[in-house]
């Protein structure tokens, strides 16, 4: 089983669905089967990397070149 984020092409709602194998996600709002899988923030490293990392001044571990010394924020 896998838990993924989906967007309904009919009504635009974004929702999570726990699916097994080749099951298709249906929108919980309008019951449409016209859905697409979305990348979740969790799967791409989380919003905290962008919102609280070196780029926003939230990182205390900059190296001598001004980049992120711990490699967590992508600088």
GINOR-V939815 format. One record per pair of residues at least 12 apart in sequence whose C-alpha atoms are under 10 Angstrom apart, sorted by the first residue. I is the first residue (numbers start at 1). J is the second residue. If there is no record, write none. Layout:
{{I J} {I J}}
This chain:
{{1 17} {1 18} {1 19} {1 20} {1 21} {1 22} {1 23} {2 17} {2 18} {2 19} {2 20} {2 21} {3 16} {3 17} {3 18} {3 19} {3 20} {4 16} {4 17} {4 18} {4 19} {4 25} {4 37} {4 38} {4 39} {4 40} {4 43} {5 17} {5 18} {5 25} {5 35} {5 36} {5 37} {5 38} {5 39} {5 40} {5 41} {6 25} {6 26} {6 27} {6 34} {6 35} {6 36} {6 37} {6 38} {6 39} {6 40} {7 25} {7 26} {7 27} {7 34} {7 35} {7 36} {7 37} {7 38} {8 25} {8 26} {8 27} {8 28} {8 29} {8 30} {8 31} {8 32} {8 33} {8 34} {8 35} {8 36} {8 37} {9 27} {9 32} {9 33} {9 34} {9 35} {9 36} {10 27} {10 29} {10 30} {10 31} {10 32} {10 33} {10 34} {10 35} {11 27} {11 29} {11 30} {11 31} {11 32} {11 34} {11 35} {12 27} {12 29} {12 30} {12 35} {13 27} {13 28} {13 29} {13 30} {13 35} {14 27} {14 28} {14 29} {14 35} {14 36} {14 37} {14 38} {15 27} {15 28} {15 29} {15 35} {15 37} {15 38} {16 28} {16 37} {16 38} {16 40} {17 37} {24 36} {24 37} {25 37} {45 72} {45 73} {48 72} {48 73} {49 72} {49 73} {49 74} {50 72} {50 73} {50 74} {51 73} {52 73} {53 68} {53 71} {53 72} {53 73} {53 74} {53 75} {54 66} {54 67} {54 68} {54 69} {54 70} {54 71} {54 72} {54 73} {54 74} {54 75} {55 67} {55 68} {55 73} {55 74} {55 75} {56 73} {58 73} {59 72} {59 73} {62 75} {63 75}}
